[in-house]
Amino acid sequence: MATHSHQFVETYKGLVGFGLDRENDQNTIVYYLQKFSDDALMQTLVKRLSDDELNEIFSLVTRLLKRHLTESEYHRLFLKDDHPK
């Protein structure tokens, strides 16, 4: 059974565009990130990213996770493990 899911991108029928309103911006970010993390795209793109670009992506994601998730949420939602609360 798969641990990760990307169902939003498969079912979303709304506008994909940024700057209209908060709800649409949020939906667009989820849509883009799920498209961005597609295995086939990542296999192609990651080889072409510079060391600075790899570091930039890693730093941004790490900073956002630390800022917006508790330790328990980080383990449960991101790492998908059973870290004690």
Backbone torsions as a table, in degrees:
resi	resn	phi	psi	omega
1	MET	NA	135.0	179.8
2	ALA	-69.9	141.8	178.2
3	THR	-89.2	-33.7	-176.9
4	HIS	-100.4	154.7	178.6
5	SER	-137.6	150.3	175.9
6	HIS	-139.5	58.0	-175.2
7	GLN	-81.0	-28.9	-176.4
8	PHE	-56.1	-48.6	-177.6
9	VAL	-63.5	-26.3	-179.8
10	GLU	-80.2	-24.0	-173.2
11	THR	-115.8	-15.4	-175.9
12	TYR	-66.5	129.4	-178.7
13	LYS	-117.0	2.9	-176.6
14	GLY	-83.0	-175.0	179.6
15	LEU	-67.7	135.1	171.8
16	VAL	-108.7	101.9	-178.5
17	GLY	-173.1	157.6	-173.0
18	PHE	-118.6	141.5	173.4
19	GLY	106.0	-3.7	-179.2
20	LEU	-76.8	-55.0	177.8
21	ASP	-160.9	169.7	-174.9
22	ARG	-60.5	-46.2	-178.3
23	GLU	-61.0	-46.1	179.0
24	ASN	-65.3	-39.0	177.0
25	ASP	-60.3	-45.2	179.3
26	GLN	-62.1	-46.5	179.2
27	ASN	-61.4	-40.5	-179.9
28	THR	-65.4	-40.4	178.5
29	ILE	-63.4	-45.3	178.3
30	VAL	-60.8	-46.5	-179.9
31	TYR	-58.9	-50.2	-179.2
32	TYR	-62.0	-44.8	-178.1
33	LEU	-66.6	-37.1	177.3
34	GLN	-69.4	-38.9	175.0
35	LYS	-64.9	-42.8	-177.8
36	PHE	-62.2	-36.8	-175.6
37	SER	-86.3	4.1	177.1
38	ASP	-55.1	134.1	-176.1
39	ASP	-55.2	-45.8	-177.9
40	ALA	-64.3	-42.3	178.0
41	LEU	-64.2	-46.1	-178.5
42	MET	-62.4	-39.2	178.7
43	GLN	-59.1	-35.4	179.0
44	THR	-80.9	-49.4	-171.8
45	LEU	-70.4	-43.0	-172.2
46	VAL	-60.1	-32.4	178.4
47	LYS	-69.2	-22.2	-175.8
48	ARG	-96.5	-12.2	-179.6
49	LEU	-74.4	140.7	176.1
50	SER	-73.5	166.2	175.6
51	ASP	-58.3	-40.5	178.7
52	ASP	-64.0	-40.2	179.0
53	GLU	-67.3	-41.8	175.6
54	LEU	-59.5	-45.8	179.4
55	ASN	-63.1	-41.0	179.7
56	GLU	-61.8	-46.1	179.1
57	ILE	-63.9	-48.1	-179.8
58	PHE	-59.7	-44.9	-178.9
59	SER	-64.1	-42.6	179.1
60	LEU	-62.3	-49.5	-178.6
61	VAL	-62.3	-45.4	179.6
62	THR	-60.9	-45.2	179.8
63	ARG	-61.3	-43.5	-179.7
64	LEU	-66.8	-41.5	177.8
65	LEU	-61.6	-45.6	-179.7
66	LYS	-64.9	-37.0	-176.3
67	ARG	-74.8	-33.6	-168.2
68	HIS	-115.5	-4.6	178.2
69	LEU	-120.9	142.5	169.6
70	THR	-72.1	168.0	178.4
71	GLU	-60.2	-42.0	179.0
72	SER	-62.6	-44.6	178.0
73	GLU	-63.6	-39.8	178.2
74	TYR	-58.1	-47.2	-179.6
75	HIS	-68.4	-43.5	-176.4
76	ARG	-72.8	-46.0	-172.2
77	LEU	-90.1	-35.5	-177.1
78	PHE	-97.2	-52.3	-179.0
79	LEU	-79.4	-20.7	-179.3
80	LYS	60.9	42.6	177.1
81	ASP	-123.1	173.7	-175.5
82	ASP	-100.3	47.1	178.4
83	HIS	-58.5	133.2	179.1
84	PRO	-61.0	146.2	-178.8
85	LYS	-76.4	NA	NA
